[in-house]
């Protein structure tokens, strides 16, 4: 049976291997048959609560077995899911609920109490379905809900038949999920992804990593972060086991390393920050991590010196650098070879994935074709988003007609990322178009300043922020975290960078910190840093 909808992967794997473990969380697990039946029950209950094809259903849950059940239950109902960051402030959550037009929310009794803070006056929701974290038990006492909101306990869901709905009318162009951007540049945008958009990536990713039913795949990213789509859907496509990483362990490198060893995880996927922390503070050599055959990183630049150290510590693993904004899914990849000891240059983002195409356009409108030429990266193919929910103007700014296709109106995505080529035809990420700032009349790429800082052996983490300045145009402010027991002065650090950067690119402000703030997806929280530097 050909799968053209994401949830069909679950159904197919349940038929092939019903007793195979589908998902693990702490000491709990669900087999494929059980997961398939439970998601059918949830789909039926959602239909009974008025959910129909194309509706948006919110998922407001901490990571748990229930979160995976919720994803597939929503898809099987014909709706698309909108994951809410379980730790986001109430104001942001309220905006997403209203902007997405959701009427039904999947949550738990404790989290449902946050609705009062989200909507102190009028709640736009009509129904809550309580998805208990212990899926075999009835819910805890029901929360107090606004009068117009119907509350459905989990035991009512368990009372539904486990057979699938007879009228699965979804087609591949229907929306599967809407992921809201980080909002670091203003109001969050809802990125609309269809089944077809996601399947293009899911199928390629399973093939690229040689996934099989014997694999145990980490799920480190939260649902509202697009990295999670590989963990869930590619794993289900082959009947592999998804190992959910508990949120209370995701930022503690020692706990992560122990979890990889205990759960025998074979494929790991996360942002580079998590891998760097495990390498620096996880005491890798004292653990048996021979189970790890593939390590994938994406979402931000992996400092070359830290990647080289990780590869030396875990030499038998395969290392893949995946690139792609939420709007395109992953669109390029690069398999990292052994790195020379003296190499400090960035790791390429590589070449286009199967069934995708990328090209870069310089400021004259021509495609770049050789090293040292730079341009903005464009993406084309079936993985492109359907657009930003309710924002046609912003959509039209990034989904534009392919300037190199005169035959028909083919849409391509303008990433805003500046790239160049290496001698092998791999793209190298240079930075954001909006990361090119001016200071003292010069154009400066913030990523280049960060690369110079990372070259210093005492530096564990570095982030460079541009703060508007009336005299300079922008001040360059660097937040620095040193390796444990390492020492370096501001003057020594600037002298070190002066050997690698022109004078106008040296940071004006250098602050040594115990930690660099992170977003809920594990990336450097540049908005928070900008606020702290701007207030000084």
C-alpha positions in Angstrom: 0.0 0.0 0.0 1.4 3.4 -1.0 1.3 6.0 1.8 0.3 9.5 0.7 -0.8 10.6 4.1 1.4 10.7 7.2 -0.8 8.7 9.4 -0.9 5.8 6.9 2.7 5.0 7.9 1.4 4.1 11.4 -1.4 2.0 10.0 1.0 0.1 7.7 3.6 -0.5 10.4 0.9 -1.7 12.8 -0.2 -4.3 10.2 3.3 -5.4 9.5 4.7 -5.6 13.0 1.8 -5.2 15.5 3.9 -6.2 18.5 6.9 -4.0 17.7 7.5 -1.2 20.2 6.5 2.1 18.5 7.3 4.6 21.2 9.1 4.7 24.5 9.0 7.3 27.2 10.7 6.8 30.6 9.5 3.4 31.7 6.3 3.4 29.5 5.9 2.1 26.0 3.3 1.5 23.3 3.4 -1.2 20.6 2.4 -0.3 17.0 -1.0 -2.2 17.3 -1.9 -0.4 20.5 -0.8 3.0 19.2 -2.8 2.5 16.0 -5.9 1.5 17.9 -5.6 4.3 20.5 -5.2 7.0 17.8 -8.3 5.6 16.0 -10.2 6.1 19.3 -9.0 9.7 19.6 -9.9 10.4 16.0 -13.4 9.1 16.6 -13.8 11.3 19.6 -12.5 14.3 17.8 -15.1 13.7 15.1 -17.8 13.4 17.8 -16.7 16.8 19.1 -17.3 18.4 15.7 -13.8 18.2 14.2 -13.8 17.8 10.4 -11.5 17.9 7.5 -9.2 21.0 7.5 -9.9 22.1 11.0 -7.0 23.1 13.3 -6.6 21.2 16.6 -4.2 22.4 19.2 -1.9 20.1 21.1 -0.8 21.6 24.4 1.1 18.8 26.1 4.5 18.1 27.7 6.4 15.4 25.9 4.8 12.1 26.7 3.3 9.0 25.0 0.1 11.2 24.9 1.8 13.7 22.6 2.5 11.0 19.9 -1.1 9.6 20.3 -2.4 13.2 19.8 -0.5 13.8 16.6 -1.8 10.7 14.9 -5.3 11.1 16.3 -5.6 14.6 14.9 -4.3 13.5 11.5 -6.7 10.5 11.4 -9.6 12.8 12.1 -8.8 14.7 8.9 -7.7 17.8 10.8 -4.2 19.4 11.1 -2.5 19.8 14.4 -1.0 23.0 15.9 1.5 22.2 18.6 1.8 24.7 21.4 5.1 25.2 23.3 4.3 23.8 26.7 6.5 26.4 28.3 5.7 29.5 26.3 4.1 32.5 28.0 0.3 32.8 28.1 0.2 35.8 25.8 2.0 34.0 23.0 -0.1 30.9 23.4 -3.3 32.9 23.3 -2.2 34.5 20.1 -1.5 31.2 18.4 -4.9 29.7 19.5 -6.7 32.7 18.1 -4.6 33.1 15.0 -4.9 29.4 14.0 -8.7 29.4 14.5 -8.6 26.3 16.6 -11.7 25.3 18.5 -10.5 22.1 20.0 -7.5 21.6 22.3 -5.8 18.4 23.4 -4.3 18.9 26.8 -4.1 17.6 30.4 -5.9 18.7 33.5 -2.9 20.5 35.0 -2.2 22.4 31.8 -5.8 23.2 31.2 -5.6 25.6 34.2 -3.4 27.9 32.0 -6.4 28.8 29.9 -7.5 31.3 32.5 -4.2 33.2 32.1 -4.5 32.9 28.3 -8.0 34.1 28.1 -9.0 36.0 31.2 -12.2 37.3 29.5 -13.5 35.2 26.6 -12.1 31.8 25.5 -12.4 31.0 21.8 -12.2 27.3 22.3 -15.3 25.1 22.3 -13.9 21.8 23.5 -11.1 20.3 25.6 -10.0 16.7 25.2 -8.0 15.6 28.2 -5.2 13.3 27.1 -3.9 11.8 30.3 -0.2 11.1 30.5 -0.9 7.6 31.8 -2.9 6.4 28.8 -4.3 3.3 30.5 -6.0 5.2 33.3 -8.8 7.6 33.6 -8.1 11.3 34.0 -7.5 13.2 37.2 -10.3 15.5 38.3 -11.6 17.7 35.5 -10.4 21.3 35.5 -12.7 24.3 35.8 -13.5 25.4 32.2 -15.3 28.3 30.8 -19.1 27.6 30.5 -19.1 27.3 26.7 -16.1 24.8 26.7 -17.0 21.0 26.7 -14.5 18.9 28.6 -14.0 15.3 27.5 -12.1 13.0 29.8 -9.7 10.4 28.6 -11.8 7.5 29.7 -14.5 8.7 27.3 -11.9 8.4 24.5 -11.0 4.9 25.6 -14.7 4.0 25.2 -14.5 4.6 21.5 -14.0 1.7 19.0 -10.3 1.0 18.1 -11.2 0.5 14.4 -10.3 3.2 11.9 -12.8 5.8 10.6 -14.5 4.6 7.5 -14.4 8.0 5.7 -10.8 9.1 5.6 -11.3 11.8 3.0 -7.9 13.5 3.4 -5.7 14.0 0.3 -2.0 14.7 0.2 -2.5 18.5 -0.4 -4.5 18.8 2.9 -2.7 20.5 5.8 -1.0 18.1 8.2 0.4 20.6 10.7 1.0 24.3 11.3 4.3 25.3 13.0 4.6 28.8 14.4 8.0 30.5 14.0 10.0 31.6 16.9 8.8 35.1 16.7 12.3 36.5 17.1 11.5 39.2 14.5 8.0 40.1 15.7 4.6 38.4 15.5 4.8 34.6 15.1 3.9 33.3 11.6 2.0 30.0 11.2 3.9 27.9 8.6 1.4 25.6 6.9 2.7 22.2 5.9 0.7 19.7 3.9 1.0 15.9 4.0 2.7 16.0 0.6 5.2 18.7 1.8 6.2 16.5 4.8 6.2 13.2 3.0 8.8 14.3 0.5 11.2 14.9 3.4 10.1 11.9 5.5 10.7 9.4 2.6 14.1 10.9 1.7 15.2 11.1 5.3 14.4 7.4 6.0 16.4 6.4 2.9 19.3 8.8 3.6 19.7 7.3 7.1 19.0 3.7 6.1 16.4 3.5 8.8 15.0 0.1 9.6 12.7 -1.5 12.1 15.7 -2.4 14.3 16.6 1.3 14.9 15.8 3.2 18.0 15.5 6.9 17.1 15.8 9.8 19.5 13.1 12.4 19.7 15.0 15.4 21.3 13.1 18.2 19.7 9.6 19.4 20.9 6.6 19.0 18.7 6.6 22.7 17.8 10.1 22.4 16.3 10.3 21.0 12.8 13.1 18.6 13.7 10.5 16.4 15.4 9.0 15.4 12.1 11.9 13.1 11.2 11.8 11.4 14.6 8.1 10.6 14.5 7.2 10.0 10.8 10.4 8.6 9.3 10.5 6.1 12.3 6.9 5.1 11.7 7.5 4.7 8.0 9.8 1.7 8.7 8.4 0.5 12.0 11.4 1.8 14.1 11.1 2.7 17.8 10.8 6.3 18.8 12.6 7.1 22.1 11.1 10.3 23.5 13.7 12.4 25.4 12.2 13.8 28.6 12.1 17.5 28.8 13.7 17.5 32.2 16.7 15.7 30.8 17.1 17.4 27.4 19.4 20.2 28.7 21.5 18.0 31.1 24.3 16.4 29.1 25.1 13.8 31.7 21.5 12.5 31.7 21.4 12.5 27.9 24.5 10.4 27.5 23.2 7.9 30.1 19.8 7.8 28.3 21.5 7.0 25.0 23.4 4.2 26.6 20.4 2.8 28.5 17.9 3.0 25.6 20.5 1.8 23.0 19.6 4.7 20.7 21.0 4.1 17.2 20.0 7.4 15.4 20.4 10.7 17.2 19.0 14.0 15.8 19.2 17.4 17.5 20.6 20.9 17.3 24.4 21.1 17.6 24.2 22.7 21.0 22.9 19.5 22.6 25.7 17.5 21.0 28.3 20.0 22.0 27.2 19.9 25.6 27.3 16.1 25.7 30.7 16.2 24.2 32.0 18.8 26.7 30.3 17.7 29.9 28.7 14.3 29.3 31.9 12.2 30.0 31.4 10.2 26.8 34.4 8.0 27.3 33.0 6.4 30.4 29.8 5.2 28.6 29.2 2.5 26.0 27.7 4.4 23.0 28.6 1.9 20.4 24.9 1.7 19.6 25.0 5.2 17.9 25.5 4.6 14.2 24.2 7.9 12.9 24.3 11.4 14.4 22.3 14.1 12.6 22.5 17.8 13.4 20.5 20.8 12.1 19.0 24.1 13.1 22.2 26.1 13.6 25.9 26.1 12.7 28.0 23.4 14.4 31.3 25.0 15.4 34.0 23.0 13.6 36.3 22.6 16.5 33.4 21.1 18.6 32.3 18.8 15.8 35.9 17.5 15.4 36.1 16.8 19.1 32.8 14.9 19.0 33.9 12.9 16.0 37.1 11.9 17.8 35.1 10.8 20.8 32.6 8.8 18.8 34.6 7.8 15.7 32.3 4.9 14.5 29.2 7.0 13.9 28.1 8.6 10.7 27.7 12.4 10.8 25.1 14.3 8.7 24.5 18.0 8.5 21.0 18.8 7.5 19.8 22.2 6.4 16.4 23.7 5.8 14.1 26.3 7.2 10.7 25.3 8.6 9.1 26.6 5.4 10.9 24.0 3.2 11.6 21.0 5.5 15.2 19.8 5.1 16.4 20.6 1.6 20.2 20.1 1.6 22.5 17.6 3.4 26.2 17.0 3.8 27.9 13.9 5.2 30.9 15.0 7.2 34.2 13.3 6.4 37.0 13.0 8.8 38.1 16.6 9.7 41.7 17.7 9.5 43.2 18.8 12.9 43.9 22.3 11.6 40.5 22.9 9.9 38.5 25.8 11.3 36.4 26.6 8.2 32.6 26.0 8.4 31.0 22.6 7.6 29.1 22.8 4.3 25.3 22.4 4.2 25.9 20.4 1.1 23.7 19.6 -1.9 20.0 19.2 -2.5 18.0 16.3 -1.1 16.2 13.9 -3.5 13.2 15.5 -5.2 14.4 19.0 -4.2 16.5 21.6 -6.0 18.4 24.6 -4.6 20.2 27.4 -6.3 21.7 30.7 -5.2 21.1 34.1 -6.8 23.5 37.0 -6.5 22.5 40.7 -6.3 22.5 41.0 -10.1 19.9 38.2 -10.5 22.4 35.6 -11.8 22.9 32.1 -10.3 26.2 31.7 -8.5 28.3 29.0 -10.1 31.8 28.9 -8.5 33.6 29.4 -5.2 33.8 32.9 -3.7 30.6 34.0 -5.4 27.8 34.6 -2.9 24.0 34.8 -3.2 20.7 34.1 -1.5 19.6 30.5 -1.5 16.4 29.5 -3.2 14.5 26.2 -2.8 12.1 24.5 -5.2 10.2 21.3 -5.1 7.2 19.6 -3.4 8.5 20.2 0.2 7.7 23.9 0.2 5.1 25.2 2.6 1.6 26.1 1.5 2.2 29.6 3.0 1.9 31.6 6.2 -1.6 31.2 7.7 -3.7 34.3 7.1 -0.7 36.3 5.9 -0.8 36.4 2.1 1.5 39.4 1.8 4.3 37.9 3.9 3.8 34.6 1.9 4.2 36.4 -1.4 7.4 38.0 -0.2 9.1 34.6 0.2 7.2 32.3 -2.2 8.0 33.9 -5.5 7.9 32.9 -9.1 11.0 31.0 -10.3 13.0 33.6 -12.3 14.6 30.8 -14.3 11.4 29.1 -15.4 9.7 31.0 -18.2 7.2 28.2 -19.0 4.8 28.4 -16.0 4.4 30.0 -12.7 6.5 27.7 -10.5 6.9 28.9 -7.0 10.3 28.9 -5.2 11.2 29.9 -1.6 13.6 32.7 -0.9 15.4 31.6 2.3 17.1 34.8 3.2 20.2 32.8 3.8 23.5 33.8 2.1 25.7 31.0 0.7 28.7 30.3 -1.4 30.1 27.2 -3.1 33.1 25.1 -2.3 35.3 23.4 -4.9 33.1 20.2 -4.8 29.9 22.1 -5.5 28.6 22.0 -1.9 26.9 25.0 -0.5 28.4 26.7 2.5 26.2 28.8 4.8 27.5 32.3 5.4 24.7 33.7 7.4 21.3 35.3 7.2 20.7 38.1 4.8 19.4 40.0 7.7 22.5 39.0 9.7 24.5 41.2 7.4 24.7 44.4 9.4 26.6 47.7 9.1 29.0 49.1 11.6 31.3 52.0 11.0 30.2 52.0 7.4 31.3 48.4 6.8 29.0 45.4 6.1 29.6 42.7 8.7 28.4 39.1 8.9 27.8 38.2 12.5 28.4 34.5 11.9 32.0 35.3 10.7 32.7 37.1 14.0 31.3 34.1 15.9 33.5 31.7 13.9 36.6 33.7 14.9 35.6 33.6 18.6 35.0 29.9 18.5 38.6 29.4 17.2 39.9 30.3 20.6 40.6 27.2 22.6 39.1 28.6 25.9 35.7 29.3 24.4 32.8 26.9 24.9 30.0 29.0 23.5 29.8 32.4 21.7 27.0 34.5 20.4 27.4 37.9 18.7 24.5 40.4 18.7 24.2 43.7 16.8 22.7 46.5 18.9 21.7 49.8 17.1 24.0 52.7 17.9 23.6 56.3 16.7 27.3 56.8 16.2 28.5 53.4 14.9 25.3 52.2 13.2 25.5 49.0 15.2 27.6 47.9 18.2 28.9 44.3 18.1 28.2 42.6 21.5 29.6 39.2 22.2 28.4 36.9 25.0 31.0 34.3 25.9 31.0 31.1 27.9 34.4 29.6 28.7 35.3 25.9 29.1 35.4 24.8 32.7 38.6 26.0 34.5 39.6 28.1 31.4 40.6 31.7 31.8 41.1 34.5 29.3 40.8 38.3 29.5 38.8 40.5 27.2 42.0 42.1 25.9 43.6 38.7 25.1 40.4 37.6 23.3 40.3 40.7 21.2 44.0 40.4 20.3 43.3 36.8 19.3 40.4 37.8 17.0 42.4 40.7 15.6 44.6 38.1 14.0 41.6 36.7 12.1 39.3 39.7 11.6 39.6 43.3 10.3 39.5 45.8 13.1 36.0 47.0 12.3 34.7 43.4 13.0 36.0 43.1 16.5 33.3 43.1 19.2 32.8 46.4 21.0 31.4 44.7 24.1 32.5 41.3 25.5 30.7 39.7 28.4 31.7 36.5 30.0 28.7 34.5 31.2 28.0 31.3 33.1 25.5 30.3 30.4 24.1 31.5 27.0 20.3 31.7 27.0 18.5 29.1 24.8 15.1 29.1 23.2 12.7 26.1 23.9 14.1 24.5 20.7 17.6 24.6 22.0 18.9 27.4 19.8 20.7 30.5 21.1 18.1 33.0 22.3 19.3 36.0 20.4 16.3 38.1 21.2 16.9 37.7 24.9 20.6 38.5 24.4 19.7 41.6 22.4 17.4 42.8 25.2 20.1 42.5 27.8 22.7 44.2 25.7 20.3 47.0 24.6 19.4 47.8 28.2 23.1 48.5 29.1 
